[in-house]
Amino acid sequence: MKSNTFKTAVLVFGIMIISNMSYGQSQGRQERKAPPTFSELLKEMDKNEDGKLSKEELKGPLKENFSKVDTDEDGFITEEEFKKAPKPKRKERNK
């Protein structure tokens, strides 16, 4: 009887270790995040709530590439300009 109990304990312990290892590996990976929508950007960055994004309101790659996105050169990015904006280049994966 002791032998069965020991075998069961070892089996359960082994299963726990294996499941924790696979769980830890999946947690280490970065999930791909979808790019924000224009309405999400407005909620986050449109400080004066005018429905457009000025360079002063922006940050990150959108601010860095403002002149490329603001095609009518009016100083604001509208939803149409945002949809037509060039997509940022993907970063190389580290191996």
MMTF fields as JSON, N, C-alpha, C and O atoms, coordinates in Angstrom:
{
  "mmtfVersion": "1.0.0",
  "mmtfProducer": "UNKNOWN",
  "numBonds": 379,
  "numAtoms": 380,
  "numGroups": 95,
  "numChains": 1,
  "numModels": 1,
  "chainsPerModel": [1],
  "groupsPerChain": [95],
  "chainIdList": ["A"],
  "bondAtomList": [4, 2, 8, 6, 12, 10, 16, 14, 20, 18, 24, 22, 28, 26, 32, 30, 36, 34, 40, 38, 44, 42, 48, 46, 52, 50, 56, 54, 60, 58, 64, 62, 68, 66, 72, 70, 76, 74, 80, 78, 84, 82, 88, 86, 92, 90, 96, 94, 100, 98, 104, 102, 108, 106, 112, 110, 116, 114, 120, 118, 124, 122, 128, 126, 132, 130, 136, 134, 140, 138, 144, 142, 148, 146, 152, 150, 156, 154, 160, 158, 164, 162, 168, 166, 172, 170, 176, 174, 180, 178, 184, 182, 188, 186, 192, 190, 196, 194, 200, 198, 204, 202, 208, 206, 212, 210, 216, 214, 220, 218, 224, 222, 228, 226, 232, 230, 236, 234, 240, 238, 244, 242, 248, 246, 252, 250, 256, 254, 260, 258, 264, 262, 268, 266, 272, 270, 276, 274, 280, 278, 284, 282, 288, 286, 292, 290, 296, 294, 300, 298, 304, 302, 308, 306, 312, 310, 316, 314, 320, 318, 324, 322, 328, 326, 332, 330, 336, 334, 340, 338, 344, 342, 348, 346, 352, 350, 356, 354, 360, 358, 364, 362, 368, 366, 372, 370, 376, 374],
  "bondOrderList": [1, 1, 1, 1, 1, 1, 1, 1, 1, 1, 1, 1, 1, 1, 1, 1, 1, 1, 1, 1, 1, 1, 1, 1, 1, 1, 1, 1, 1, 1, 1, 1, 1, 1, 1, 1, 1, 1, 1, 1, 1, 1, 1, 1, 1, 1, 1, 1, 1, 1, 1, 1, 1, 1, 1, 1, 1, 1, 1, 1, 1, 1, 1, 1, 1, 1, 1, 1, 1, 1, 1, 1, 1, 1, 1, 1, 1, 1, 1, 1, 1, 1, 1, 1, 1, 1, 1, 1, 1, 1, 1, 1, 1, 1],
  "groupList": [{"groupName": "MET", "atomNameList": ["N", "CA", "C", "O"], "elementList": ["N", "C", "C", "O"], "formalChargeList": [0, 0, 0, 0], "bondAtomList": [1, 0, 2, 1, 3, 2], "bondOrderList": [1, 1, 2], "singleLetterCode": "M", "chemCompType": "L-PEPTIDE LINKING"}, {"groupName": "LYS", "atomNameList": ["N", "CA", "C", "O"], "elementList": ["N", "C", "C", "O"], "formalChargeList": [0, 0, 0, 0], "bondAtomList": [1, 0, 2, 1, 3, 2], "bondOrderList": [1, 1, 2], "singleLetterCode": "K", "chemCompType": "L-PEPTIDE LINKING"}, {"groupName": "SER", "atomNameList": ["N", "CA", "C", "O"], "elementList": ["N", "C", "C", "O"], "formalChargeList": [0, 0, 0, 0], "bondAtomList": [1, 0, 2, 1, 3, 2], "bondOrderList": [1, 1, 2], "singleLetterCode": "S", "chemCompType": "L-PEPTIDE LINKING"}, {"groupName": "ASN", "atomNameList": ["N", "CA", "C", "O"], "elementList": ["N", "C", "C", "O"], "formalChargeList": [0, 0, 0, 0], "bondAtomList": [1, 0, 2, 1, 3, 2], "bondOrderList": [1, 1, 2], "singleLetterCode": "N", "chemCompType": "L-PEPTIDE LINKING"}, {"groupName": "THR", "atomNameList": ["N", "CA", "C", "O"], "elementList": ["N", "C", "C", "O"], "formalChargeList": [0, 0, 0, 0], "bondAtomList": [1, 0, 2, 1, 3, 2], "bondOrderList": [1, 1, 2], "singleLetterCode": "T", "chemCompType": "L-PEPTIDE LINKING"}, {"groupName": "PHE", "atomNameList": ["N", "CA", "C", "O"], "elementList": ["N", "C", "C", "O"], "formalChargeList": [0, 0, 0, 0], "bondAtomList": [1, 0, 2, 1, 3, 2], "bondOrderList": [1, 1, 2], "singleLetterCode": "F", "chemCompType": "L-PEPTIDE LINKING"}, {"groupName": "ALA", "atomNameList": ["N", "CA", "C", "O"], "elementList": ["N", "C", "C", "O"], "formalChargeList": [0, 0, 0, 0], "bondAtomList": [1, 0, 2, 1, 3, 2], "bondOrderList": [1, 1, 2], "singleLetterCode": "A", "chemCompType": "L-PEPTIDE LINKING"}, {"groupName": "VAL", "atomNameList": ["N", "CA", "C", "O"], "elementList": ["N", "C", "C", "O"], "formalChargeList": [0, 0, 0, 0], "bondAtomList": [1, 0, 2, 1, 3, 2], "bondOrderList": [1, 1, 2], "singleLetterCode": "V", "chemCompType": "L-PEPTIDE LINKING"}, {"groupName": "LEU", "atomNameList": ["N", "CA", "C", "O"], "elementList": ["N", "C", "C", "O"], "formalChargeList": [0, 0, 0, 0], "bondAtomList": [1, 0, 2, 1, 3, 2], "bondOrderList": [1, 1, 2], "singleLetterCode": "L", "chemCompType": "L-PEPTIDE LINKING"}, {"groupName": "GLY", "atomNameList": ["N", "CA", "C", "O"], "elementList": ["N", "C", "C", "O"], "formalChargeList": [0, 0, 0, 0], "bondAtomList": [1, 0, 2, 1, 3, 2], "bondOrderList": [1, 1, 2], "singleLetterCode": "G", "chemCompType": "PEPTIDE LINKING"}, {"groupName": "ILE", "atomNameList": ["N", "CA", "C", "O"], "elementList": ["N", "C", "C", "O"], "formalChargeList": [0, 0, 0, 0], "bondAtomList": [1, 0, 2, 1, 3, 2], "bondOrderList": [1, 1, 2], "singleLetterCode": "I", "chemCompType": "L-PEPTIDE LINKING"}, {"groupName": "TYR", "atomNameList": ["N", "CA", "C", "O"], "elementList": ["N", "C", "C", "O"], "formalChargeList": [0, 0, 0, 0], "bondAtomList": [1, 0, 2, 1, 3, 2], "bondOrderList": [1, 1, 2], "singleLetterCode": "Y", "chemCompType": "L-PEPTIDE LINKING"}, {"groupName": "GLN", "atomNameList": ["N", "CA", "C", "O"], "elementList": ["N", "C", "C", "O"], "formalChargeList": [0, 0, 0, 0], "bondAtomList": [1, 0, 2, 1, 3, 2], "bondOrderList": [1, 1, 2], "singleLetterCode": "Q", "chemCompType": "L-PEPTIDE LINKING"}, {"groupName": "ARG", "atomNameList": ["N", "CA", "C", "O"], "elementList": ["N", "C", "C", "O"], "formalChargeList": [0, 0, 0, 0], "bondAtomList": [1, 0, 2, 1, 3, 2], "bondOrderList": [1, 1, 2], "singleLetterCode": "R", "chemCompType": "L-PEPTIDE LINKING"}, {"groupName": "GLU", "atomNameList": ["N", "CA", "C", "O"], "elementList": ["N", "C", "C", "O"], "formalChargeList": [0, 0, 0, 0], "bondAtomList": [1, 0, 2, 1, 3, 2], "bondOrderList": [1, 1, 2], "singleLetterCode": "E", "chemCompType": "L-PEPTIDE LINKING"}, {"groupName": "PRO", "atomNameList": ["N", "CA", "C", "O"], "elementList": ["N", "C", "C", "O"], "formalChargeList": [0, 0, 0, 0], "bondAtomList": [1, 0, 2, 1, 3, 2], "bondOrderList": [1, 1, 2], "singleLetterCode": "P", "chemCompType": "L-PEPTIDE LINKING"}, {"groupName": "ASP", "atomNameList": ["N", "CA", "C", "O"], "elementList": ["N", "C", "C", "O"], "formalChargeList": [0, 0, 0, 0], "bondAtomList": [1, 0, 2, 1, 3, 2], "bondOrderList": [1, 1, 2], "singleLetterCode": "D", "chemCompType": "L-PEPTIDE LINKING"}],
  "groupTypeList": [0, 1, 2, 3, 4, 5, 1, 4, 6, 7, 8, 7, 5, 9, 10, 0, 10, 10, 2, 3, 0, 2, 11, 9, 12, 2, 12, 9, 13, 12, 14, 13, 1, 6, 15, 15, 4, 5, 2, 14, 8, 8, 1, 14, 0, 16, 1, 3, 14, 16, 9, 1, 8, 2, 1, 14, 14, 8, 1, 9, 15, 8, 1, 14, 3, 5, 2, 1, 7, 16, 4, 16, 14, 16, 9, 5, 10, 4, 14, 14, 14, 5, 1, 1, 6, 15, 1, 15, 1, 13, 1, 14, 13, 3, 1],
  "groupIdList": [1, 2, 3, 4, 5, 6, 7, 8, 9, 10, 11, 12, 13, 14, 15, 16, 17, 18, 19, 20, 21, 22, 23, 24, 25, 26, 27, 28, 29, 30, 31, 32, 33, 34, 35, 36, 37, 38, 39, 40, 41, 42, 43, 44, 45, 46, 47, 48, 49, 50, 51, 52, 53, 54, 55, 56, 57, 58, 59, 60, 61, 62, 63, 64, 65, 66, 67, 68, 69, 70, 71, 72, 73, 74, 75, 76, 77, 78, 79, 80, 81, 82, 83, 84, 85, 86, 87, 88, 89, 90, 91, 92, 93, 94, 95],
  "secStructList": [7, 2, 2, 2, 2, 2, 2, 2, 2, 2, 2, 2, 2, 2, 2, 2, 2, 2, 2, 2, 2, 2, 2, 2, 2, 2, 2, 2, 1, 7, 7, 7, 7, 7, 7, 7, 7, 2, 2, 2, 2, 2, 2, 2, 2, 7, 6, 6, 7, 1, 1, 1, 3, 3, 4, 4, 4, 7, 7, 6, 2, 2, 2, 2, 6, 2, 2, 2, 2, 7, 6, 6, 7, 1, 1, 3, 3, 7, 2, 2, 2, 2, 2, 2, 1, 7, 7, 7, 7, 7, 7, 7, 7, 7, 7],
  "xCoordList": [0.811, 0.0, 0.858, 0.562, 1.954, 2.847, 3.469, 3.702, 3.737, 4.346, 3.415, 3.87, 2.111, 1.147, 1.021, 0.924, 1.025, 0.937, 2.16, 2.035, 3.334, 4.561, 4.553, 4.905, 4.146, 4.082, 3.1, 3.382, 1.966, 0.966, 1.519, 1.326, 2.194, 2.764, 3.807, 3.829, 4.676, 5.701, 5.045, 5.475, 4.03, 3.32, 2.666, 2.786, 1.989, 1.335, 2.377, 2.184, 3.468, 4.535, 5.126, 5.367, 5.352, 5.893, 4.949, 5.383, 3.673, 2.689, 2.671, 2.573, 2.764, 2.779, 3.988, 3.864, 5.142, 6.361, 6.242, 6.573, 5.784, 5.657, 4.638, 4.886, 3.515, 2.5, 3.002, 2.71, 3.744, 4.305, 5.35, 5.442, 6.133, 7.151, 6.497, 6.933, 5.476, 4.82, 4.061, 4.001, 3.484, 2.782, 3.769, 3.477, 4.929, 5.94, 6.476, 6.738, 6.646, 7.126, 6.117, 6.501, 4.847, 3.85, 3.697, 3.351, 3.951, 3.858, 5.023, 4.885, 6.174, 7.345, 7.223, 7.887, 6.401, 6.228, 5.383, 4.437, 5.749, 4.927, 3.821, 4.061, 2.633, 1.507, 1.513, 1.814, 1.191, 1.108, -0.075, -1.198, 0.207, -0.819, -1.279, -0.462, -2.568, -3.103, -2.856, -2.908, -2.589, -2.403, -3.682, -4.778, -3.552, -4.749, -5.601, -5.085, -6.88, -7.769, -7.714, -7.201, -8.241, -8.245, -9.065, -8.669, -10.187, -11.015, -10.301, -10.468, -9.513, -8.732, -7.669, -7.429, -7.037, -6.048, -6.698, -6.128, -7.883, -8.582, -8.868, -8.658, -9.344, -9.64, -8.393, -8.45, -7.272, -6.036, -5.31, -4.74, -5.323, -4.437, -5.114, -4.479, -6.354, -7.009, -7.394, -8.526, -6.435, -6.635, -7.739, -8.484, -7.852, -8.879, -10.185, -11.119, -10.257, -11.466, -12.095, -13.309, -11.234, -11.744, -11.902, -12.295, -11.601, -11.762, -10.6, -10.663, -9.529, -8.322, -7.127, -7.225, -6.019, -4.805, -3.748, -3.339, -3.304, -2.22, -0.9, -0.873, 0.19, 1.51, 1.802, 2.445, 1.344, 1.584, 0.865, 1.307, -0.221, -0.984, -0.407, -0.725, 0.429, 0.901, 2.187, 2.86, 2.513, 3.774, 4.142, 3.297, 5.387, 5.842, 5.963, 6.171, 5.835, 6.042, 5.098, 5.48, 3.889, 2.944, 3.437, 3.289, 4.011, 4.559, 5.809, 6.006, 6.643, 7.881, 7.594, 8.366, 6.51, 6.163, 4.987, 4.273, 4.788, 3.623, 3.502, 2.417, 4.598, 4.543, 4.169, 3.578, 4.502, 4.13, 2.644, 2.03, 2.07, 0.665, -0.256, -1.333, 0.15, -0.65, -0.509, 0.202, -1.187, -1.011, -1.543, -1.022, -2.561, -3.069, -2.359, -2.683, -1.391, -0.524, -1.3, -0.92, -2.394, -3.182, -2.811, -3.394, -1.844, -1.406, -2.176, -1.977, -3.054, -3.852, -3.901, -3.778, -4.082, -4.302, -5.764, -6.249, -6.454, -7.853, -7.942, -6.939, -9.126, -9.307, -8.94, -8.329, -9.303, -8.982, -7.472, -6.957, -6.764, -5.313, -4.679, -3.72, -5.214, -4.696, -4.863, -3.951, -6.018, -6.268, -5.337, -4.96, -4.96, -4.093, -2.612, -1.766, -2.288, -0.897, -0.048, -0.53, 1.225, 2.12, 2.297, 2.416, 2.313, 2.444, 3.906, 4.799, 4.168, 5.553, 6.191, 5.523, 7.489, 8.216, 8.279, 8.362, 8.239, 8.297, 9.732, 10.68, 9.876, 11.188, 11.655, 10.851, 12.977, 13.513, 13.357, 13.453, 13.117, 12.967, 14.343, 15.267, 14.461, 15.686, 15.647, 14.641, 16.742, 16.782, 17.562, 17.701],
  "yCoordList": [-1.181, 0.0, 1.249, 2.223, 1.21, 2.355, 2.608, 3.756, 1.541, 1.664, 2.406, 3.263, 2.089, 2.785, 4.262, 5.12, 4.547, 5.925, 6.715, 7.857, 6.114, 6.775, 7.031, 8.12, 6.009, 6.16, 7.262, 8.054, 7.311, 8.343, 9.728, 10.671, 9.853, 11.143, 11.602, 12.775, 10.69, 11.025, 11.433, 12.398, 10.722, 11.022, 12.409, 13.198, 12.695, 13.99, 15.109, 16.147, 14.903, 15.891, 16.154, 17.302, 15.089, 15.23, 16.003, 16.854, 15.711, 16.422, 17.904, 18.765, 18.198, 19.596, 20.338, 21.479, 19.706, 20.342, 20.602, 21.694, 19.636, 19.779, 20.872, 21.688, 20.89, 21.908, 23.302, 24.258, 23.443, 24.74, 25.198, 26.393, 24.292, 24.657, 25.178, 26.195, 24.516, 24.974, 26.268, 27.113, 26.444, 27.693, 28.848, 29.93, 28.642, 29.688, 30.101, 31.283, 29.154, 29.482, 30.319, 31.26, 30.006, 30.774, 32.178, 33.107, 32.347, 33.663, 34.551, 35.774, 33.959, 34.726, 35.347, 36.34, 34.785, 35.314, 36.562, 36.688, 37.484, 38.68, 38.392, 37.921, 38.681, 38.525, 39.683, 40.814, 39.424, 40.503, 41.379, 40.913, 42.632, 43.591, 44.271, 44.729, 44.328, 44.981, 46.478, 47.044, 47.128, 48.578, 49.269, 48.758, 50.415, 51.099, 51.645, 51.985, 51.723, 52.343, 53.853, 54.342, 54.587, 56.046, 56.49, 57.415, 55.852, 56.249, 55.976, 56.736, 54.912, 54.649, 55.729, 56.169, 56.149, 57.223, 58.528, 59.27, 58.81, 60.035, 60.022, 61.021, 58.892, 58.786, 59.018, 59.641, 58.513, 58.592, 59.926, 60.431, 60.507, 61.64, 62.958, 64.007, 62.949, 64.178, 65.053, 65.01, 65.839, 66.617, 67.661, 67.881, 68.31, 69.346, 68.809, 69.575, 67.484, 66.795, 67.413, 67.604, 67.723, 68.277, 67.22, 67.545, 65.965, 64.884, 64.775, 64.009, 65.542, 65.496, 65.434, 65.778, 64.996, 64.885, 65.843, 65.742, 66.772, 67.676, 67.057, 66.13, 67.568, 67.028, 67.177, 66.31, 68.252, 68.492, 67.458, 67.188, 66.889, 65.907, 64.498, 63.637, 64.259, 62.903, 62.561, 63.422, 61.261, 60.754, 59.518, 58.939, 59.122, 57.898, 57.997, 59.084, 56.86, 56.814, 57.732, 58.264, 57.916, 58.778, 60.227, 60.944, 60.65, 62.002, 62.125, 63.133, 61.098, 61.108, 61.165, 61.759, 60.565, 60.517, 61.423, 61.183, 62.451, 63.314, 63.881, 63.87, 64.367, 64.992, 63.989, 64.372, 62.725, 61.703, 61.376, 61.038, 61.478, 61.117, 62.297, 62.1, 63.508, 64.717, 65.131, 66.084, 64.412, 64.601, 65.93, 66.448, 66.497, 67.795, 68.967, 70.128, 68.65, 69.633, 70.735, 71.905, 70.349, 71.332, 71.353, 72.115, 70.521, 70.492, 69.519, 69.478, 68.736, 67.762, 66.45, 66.414, 65.37, 64.056, 63.706, 63.628, 63.499, 63.102, 61.583, 60.91, 61.06, 59.606, 59.083, 58.021, 59.812, 59.375, 59.332, 58.389, 60.354, 60.37, 59.236, 58.61, 58.98, 57.898, 56.551, 55.724, 56.33, 55.057, 54.87, 53.741, 55.957, 55.886, 55.988, 55.926, 56.141, 56.338, 55.124, 53.992, 55.359, 54.213, 53.443, 54.03, 52.148, 51.291, 51.26, 51.216, 51.28, 51.221, 49.887, 48.856, 49.931, 48.699, 47.83, 48.328, 46.525, 45.573, 45.477, 45.545, 45.32, 45.13, 43.716, 42.789, 43.56, 42.22, 41.422, 41.96, 40.15, 39.264, 38.886, 38.615, 38.873, 38.402, 36.89, 36.3, 36.274, 34.8, 34.312, 33.104],
  "zCoordList": [0.0, 0.0, 0.0, -0.693, 0.807, 0.849, -0.512, -0.891, -1.245, -2.564, -3.518, -4.275, -3.493, -4.351, -3.986, -4.864, -2.703, -2.245, -2.699, -3.141, -2.59, -3.014, -4.52, -4.973, -5.301, -6.753, -7.15, -8.049, -6.487, -6.764, -6.435, -7.202, -5.316, -4.912, -5.92, -6.292, -6.371, -7.357, -8.677, -9.309, -9.086, -10.328, -10.261, -11.198, -9.176, -9.009, -8.995, -9.628, -8.282, -8.202, -9.597, -9.968, -10.356, -11.721, -12.626, -13.403, -12.53, -13.342, -12.974, -13.849, -11.682, -11.241, -11.798, -12.244, -11.776, -12.28, -13.777, -14.241, -14.524, -15.974, -16.321, -17.209, -15.639, -15.943, -15.579, -16.297, -14.492, -14.125, -15.125, -15.407, -15.664, -16.648, -17.918, -18.458, -18.399, -19.62, -19.385, -20.279, -18.211, -17.884, -17.827, -18.336, -17.219, -17.108, -18.463, -18.688, -19.369, -20.707, -21.463, -22.159, -21.347, -22.083, -21.507, -22.236, -20.202, -19.588, -20.003, -20.022, -20.338, -20.723, -22.104, -22.398, -22.934, -24.292, -24.266, -23.489, -25.138, -25.269, -26.269, -27.381, -25.851, -26.75, -27.73, -27.347, -28.972, -29.945, -29.616, -29.424, -29.558, -29.223, -30.51, -31.309, -30.697, -31.884, -31.789, -30.697, -32.918, -32.879, -32.414, -32.643, -31.769, -31.27, -32.414, -33.479, -32.186, -33.163, -32.976, -31.969, -33.944, -33.841, -32.638, -31.93, -32.401, -31.255, -29.932, -28.978, -29.859, -28.649, -28.44, -27.316, -29.542, -29.44, -29.002, -28.201, -29.522, -29.115, -27.619, -26.932, -27.119, -25.686, -24.847, -23.787, -25.329, -24.564, -24.72, -23.752, -25.928, -26.204, -26.568, -26.456, -26.993, -27.464, -26.268, -25.786, -25.807, -24.578, -24.694, -23.739, -25.864, -26.017, -26.594, -26.834, -26.82, -27.268, -28.513, -28.586, -29.499, -30.756, -31.849, -32.969, -31.535, -32.507, -33.474, -34.435, -33.23, -34.055, -33.113, -31.935, -33.647, -32.849, -33.379, -34.536, -32.537, -32.922, -32.498, -31.689, -33.043, -32.714, -31.223, -30.632, -30.616, -29.198, -28.316, -27.199, -28.802, -28.018, -28.122, -27.302, -29.11, -29.403, -28.684, -28.117, -28.724, -28.217, -29.027, -29.71, -28.95, -29.591, -31.096, -31.634, -31.79, -33.234, -34.02, -35.062, -33.534, -34.24, -34.222, -35.211, -33.121, -33.037, -33.908, -34.586, -33.881, -34.669, -36.17, -36.922, -36.606, -38.037, -38.373, -39.346, -37.578, -37.728, -39.148, -39.73, -39.696, -41.027, -42.12, -43.13, -41.932, -42.915, -42.848, -43.86, -41.656, -41.456, -41.778, -42.341, -41.431, -41.667, -43.13, -43.45, -44.005, -45.448, -45.963, -46.951, -45.329, -45.793, -45.117, -45.367, -44.26, -43.597, -42.876, -42.922, -42.208, -41.459, -39.974, -39.202, -39.572, -38.183, -37.31, -36.096, -37.919, -37.175, -37.93, -39.154, -37.181, -37.788, -37.589, -36.46, -38.686, -38.634, -38.741, -38.978, -38.568, -38.652, -40.039, -40.152, -41.094, -42.453, -42.674, -43.273, -42.191, -42.342, -41.541, -41.992, -40.366, -39.528, -40.225, -40.205, -40.84, -41.525, -42.716, -43.03, -43.383, -44.565, -44.214, -45.106, -42.95, -42.524, -42.839, -42.795, -43.159, -43.366, -42.068, -40.992, -42.181, -41.001, -40.561, -41.407, -39.238, -38.77, -39.121, -39.191, -39.339, -39.651, -38.412, -37.289, -38.629, -37.519, -37.023, -37.806, -35.726, -35.126, -35.403, -35.498, -35.532, -35.721, -34.45, -33.346, -34.61, -33.455, -32.924, -33.69, -31.625, -30.981, -30.907, -30.514, -31.285, -31.251, -30.088, -29.901]
}
